[in-house]
Amino acid sequence: MLKSKKLEKRWLKALRSGEYVQTKEVLAEDKTVDGKTVTVGWCCLGVLKNEYCKMNGLGWDDVNKRSTYELQRKMRDTLGISLEQTNTLMGM
């Protein structure tokens, strides 16, 4: 499915790891706790984006300008994932 098989394997491992609490319809669900923003949930695409960033030594804002609602076109193109695929996955 993805352009990078290495990233795809890493993504699936992360999804199965229990490290990420699941949420839906947003890449990452943030809450403010003691004045700090904390991520409390991830959709599967948010996990993908986060693993891509970790694999490439990038920050979240470096690749998607902090959009927590969708993968922007440049990011989708980099990953090799279509808008239709992202829309389907966001609701899972």
Buried (B, 14 or more C-beta within 10 A) or exposed (E): EBEBEEBBEBBBEBBEEEEBEEBEEBBBBEEEEEEEEEBEBBBBBBBBBBBBBEEEEEEBEEBBEEBBEBBBEEBBEBBEBEEEBBEEBBEE
